Amino acid sequence: METPGVNNRPRPAFQRGSRAWELLESLQRLTATGVWSYDSATDNVWWSEQAKRILRLEPDAEPDIETIVACFVDADRSQTRDRLIDALEDGESFETDVGLAVEGTTERYVRLRAQPQQRNGGLVTLYGTVEDVTDAKRQEKRIQVLRRTSQELREANSQQAVAEIIAETSKNILGYVNATVRLAETSSGTLRTVAATEECIERAGKRPDYPISEKTPAARTYRTGEPELHTDHRATEDDRDRGELRSGLYVPIGDHGVLSAGDVVVDAFDERDIEAASLLGQLGAKAITRIGWTKRSRAI
């Protein structure tokens, strides 16, 4: 069976300006939830304006369901198609959280719900909602960072290992696929690039070492111990080449170094990202400090 709503001819479910339309709009604003419907008799799909905003669609867009499913991350597409088909064939309602691959590389997450309703001799209409749950997912990821990464960092026995764990955690748990970890060499006054994700190197080139005294965001973050958020690198006051990366965040790894992450679109990060990345930086700093104490104690 094909995914429903591939050859849709959308129709308005509510007349703009009507009392029902105004009530729907008010409820959606209050609950931060969008509404959609699919009529199997006509193959029509309808998305409310709020649903379109959540899915990052243009106001005049009228996509079929398959077009929306194609925007989900690979791991979520197949299961979403299966759930939709089960809803139509077996009358099973469902709720699922999926990753939405928006422009750029930083994912957002939406919660998709559907409730089938039979009518006219068995023909099915799906009524559903869509909700942005990115903040909740980020909170879940922060908990994962605490549980999973803490254990890995406790087992690390070198600064190199710590840097690699931080970079991989940034990519695989926090979703910052363009990540670089630089650690300070105070003897040479350099922030040395110790680990970088493959995606970061592909988009920005081999990541350079930075003089600690330089006016780069990474060096300044190391000197001040304060994170920085750069919404548009065109306004960043240095002449460093960052390739395709257009925005970035920088957080200290204690007094040991800096974790940076970038994205190919402007304004990709916010204060919640700073909070999550800073937590990872703090865990990494504790691990590096522990390794230093262990080496010094063995030398005594």
GUTI-820108 format. One record per residue (C-alpha): residue number from 1; x, y, z. Coordinates in steps of 0.2 Angstrom, whole numbers, plus 5000, padded with zeros to 4 digits. Example, Ala and Ser with C-alpha at 12.3 -4.5 7.8 and 13.67 -1.06 7.14 Angstrom:
R seq east north   up
R   1 5062  4978 5039
R   2 5068  4995 5036
//
This chain:
R seq east north   up
R   1 5000  5000 5000
R   2 5007  5017 4996
R   3 5009  5031 5008
R   4 4992  5040 5010
R   5 4990  5058 5003
R   6 5003  5057 4989
R   7 4991  5063 4976
R   8 4981  5075 4987
R   9 4971  5090 4982
R  10 4970  5100 4997
R  11 4954  5108 5004
R  12 4951  5120 5018
R  13 4944  5111 5033
R  14 4939  5128 5041
R  15 4933  5144 5032
R  16 4945  5158 5037
R  17 4936  5171 5048
R  18 4923  5159 5054
R  19 4920  5156 5072
R  20 4926  5138 5070
R  21 4942  5145 5062
R  22 4945  5158 5075
R  23 4943  5145 5089
R  24 4955  5133 5081
R  25 4968  5146 5079
R  26 4966  5151 5097
R  27 4968  5133 5103
R  28 4983  5130 5092
R  29 4992  5146 5099
R  30 4988  5141 5117
R  31 4994  5123 5115
R  32 5008  5127 5102
R  33 5000  5113 5092
R  34 4996  5112 5074
R  35 4982  5102 5066
R  36 4981  5091 5050
R  37 4968  5079 5042
R  38 4968  5066 5028
R  39 4953  5060 5019
R  40 4956  5043 5011
R  41 4940  5045 5000
R  42 4947  5060 4991
R  43 4966  5058 4995
R  44 4965  5076 5002
R  45 4977  5082 5015
R  46 4975  5098 5025
R  47 4987  5107 5036
R  48 4983  5121 5047
R  49 4994  5137 5047
R  50 5001  5132 5064
R  51 5006  5115 5057
R  52 5015  5123 5043
R  53 5024  5134 5054
R  54 5030  5120 5065
R  55 5035  5110 5050
R  56 5044  5125 5043
R  57 5033  5126 5027
R  58 5029  5141 5017
R  59 5011  5148 5021
R  60 5005  5144 5004
R  61 5013  5126 5003
R  62 5001  5112 5002
R  63 5011  5096 5003
R  64 5005  5078 5003
R  65 5010  5067 5017
R  66 5024  5058 5008
R  67 5032  5075 5005
R  68 5032  5078 5024
R  69 5038  5061 5028
R  70 5053  5064 5016
R  71 5058  5078 5027
R  72 5060  5067 5042
R  73 5078  5060 5046
R  74 5081  5043 5038
R  75 5079  5032 5054
R  76 5061  5039 5056
R  77 5054  5038 5038
R  78 5050  5020 5037
R  79 5042  5018 5054
R  80 5031  5033 5051
R  81 5025  5026 5034
R  82 5021  5010 5043
R  83 5011  5019 5057
R  84 5001  5029 5044
R  85 4996  5013 5034
R  86 4991  5004 5050
R  87 4980  5018 5055
R  88 4971  5017 5039
R  89 4970  4998 5037
R  90 4968  4993 5055
R  91 4961  5009 5063
R  92 4976  5011 5075
R  93 4979  5028 5082
R  94 4997  5032 5085
R  95 5009  5045 5092
R  96 5027  5046 5087
R  97 5042  5058 5089
R  98 5052  5061 5073
R  99 5068  5070 5069
R 100 5064  5084 5056
R 101 5079  5087 5044
R 102 5077  5106 5042
R 103 5089  5117 5031
R 104 5106  5115 5039
R 105 5112  5102 5050
R 106 5104  5105 5067
R 107 5089  5094 5069
R 108 5072  5099 5076
R 109 5060  5086 5083
R 110 5041  5085 5081
R 111 5027  5074 5089
R 112 5015  5067 5076
R 113 4998  5061 5082
R 114 4984  5053 5071
R 115 4967  5047 5076
R 116 4957  5037 5062
R 117 4939  5039 5061
R 118 4928  5027 5050
R 119 4913  5034 5040
R 120 4903  5030 5024
R 121 4905  5011 5024
R 122 4922  5010 5031
R 123 4931  5024 5022
R 124 4944  5032 5034
R 125 4948  5050 5039
R 126 4964  5053 5049
R 127 4963  5068 5061
R 128 4980  5073 5068
R 129 4991  5085 5077
R 130 5009  5090 5075
R 131 5019  5098 5090
R 132 5037  5105 5091
R 133 5045  5095 5105
R 134 5063  5101 5101
R 135 5065  5108 5119
R 136 5060  5092 5127
R 137 5071  5082 5116
R 138 5086  5093 5120
R 139 5082  5091 5139
R 140 5082  5072 5136
R 141 5099  5073 5127
R 142 5106  5083 5142
R 143 5101  5069 5153
R 144 5109  5057 5141
R 145 5125  5067 5141
R 146 5126  5066 5160
R 147 5123  5047 5161
R 148 5132  5041 5146
R 149 5146  5053 5144
R 150 5151  5054 5162
R 151 5154  5035 5162
R 152 5165  5036 5146
R 153 5175  5051 5152
R 154 5178  5042 5169
R 155 5186  5028 5159
R 156 5197  5040 5148
R 157 5215  5039 5151
R 158 5222  5053 5140
R 159 5217  5071 5135
R 160 5216  5064 5117
R 161 5203  5052 5122
R 162 5193  5065 5132
R 163 5193  5076 5116
R 164 5187  5063 5105
R 165 5173  5058 5117
R 166 5168  5077 5118
R 167 5168  5078 5099
R 168 5158  5062 5096
R 169 5146  5067 5110
R 170 5143  5084 5102
R 171 5139  5075 5086
R 172 5129  5060 5091
R 173 5120  5065 5107
R 174 5118  5084 5106
R 175 5117  5084 5087
R 176 5131  5097 5083
R 177 5139  5087 5069
R 178 5152  5101 5065
R 179 5162  5100 5081
R 180 5180  5104 5085
R 181 5189  5102 5102
R 182 5205  5112 5105
R 183 5216  5110 5120
R 184 5228  5123 5127
R 185 5247  5121 5126
R 186 5252  5135 5138
R 187 5270  5132 5134
R 188 5268  5137 5116
R 189 5253  5149 5119
R 190 5242  5139 5107
R 191 5225  5131 5107
R 192 5229  5115 5098
R 193 5216  5106 5088
R 194 5214  5089 5095
R 195 5198  5082 5088
R 196 5186  5087 5075
R 197 5171  5078 5067
R 198 5172  5072 5049
R 199 5158  5083 5044
R 200 5166  5098 5051
R 201 5182  5095 5041
R 202 5172  5092 5025
R 203 5162  5108 5027
R 204 5176  5120 5035
R 205 5192  5111 5030
R 206 5206  5106 5042
R 207 5203  5115 5058
R 208 5218  5126 5062
R 209 5227  5128 5079
R 210 5224  5146 5086
R 211 5236  5157 5096
R 212 5228  5159 5113
R 213 5231  5178 5112
R 214 5222  5179 5095
R 215 5205  5188 5093
R 216 5196  5172 5087
R 217 5180  5167 5097
R 218 5188  5151 5102
R 219 5204  5160 5109
R 220 5193  5173 5118
R 221 5182  5160 5126
R 222 5197  5151 5132
R 223 5204  5167 5140
R 224 5188  5173 5148
R 225 5180  5157 5152
R 226 5164  5163 5145
R 227 5154  5155 5131
R 228 5150  5164 5115
R 229 5136  5163 5102
R 230 5139  5169 5084
R 231 5123  5170 5074
R 232 5132  5175 5058
R 233 5150  5173 5055
R 234 5150  5187 5043
R 235 5150  5198 5058
R 236 5164  5189 5067
R 237 5179  5200 5069
R 238 5193  5189 5062
R 239 5199  5183 5045
R 240 5198  5165 5049
R 241 5191  5154 5035
R 242 5176  5143 5041
R 243 5171  5136 5024
R 244 5153  5133 5023
R 245 5149  5136 5042
R 246 5139  5152 5044
R 247 5136  5152 5063
R 248 5144  5145 5078
R 249 5145  5142 5097
R 250 5160  5141 5108
R 251 5161  5135 5126
R 252 5176  5133 5138
R 253 5182  5116 5143
R 254 5186  5122 5160
R 255 5204  5130 5159
R 256 5209  5116 5148
R 257 5202  5121 5131
R 258 5187  5125 5120
R 259 5173  5116 5112
R 260 5166  5124 5096
R 261 5152  5119 5085
R 262 5146  5127 5069
R 263 5131  5126 5056
R 264 5129  5130 5038
R 265 5114  5142 5041
R 266 5114  5158 5051
R 267 5106  5159 5068
R 268 5107  5140 5071
R 269 5110  5140 5090
R 270 5102  5148 5105
R 271 5105  5149 5124
R 272 5099  5131 5126
R 273 5112  5125 5115
R 274 5125  5135 5125
R 275 5118  5127 5141
R 276 5120  5109 5134
R 277 5137  5112 5126
R 278 5143  5120 5142
R 279 5138  5105 5152
R 280 5148  5094 5141
R 281 5163  5105 5142
R 282 5161  5104 5161
R 283 5161  5085 5161
R 284 5177  5086 5149
R 285 5186  5098 5161
R 286 5183  5086 5176
R 287 5190  5072 5166
R 288 5206  5081 5160
R 289 5209  5087 5178
R 290 5207  5070 5185
R 291 5219  5063 5172
R 292 5232  5077 5177
R 293 5230  5072 5195
R 294 5233  5054 5191
R 295 5249  5057 5181
R 296 5256  5069 5195
R 297 5252  5056 5209
R 298 5261  5042 5199
R 299 5276  5053 5196
R 300 5278  5056 5215
//
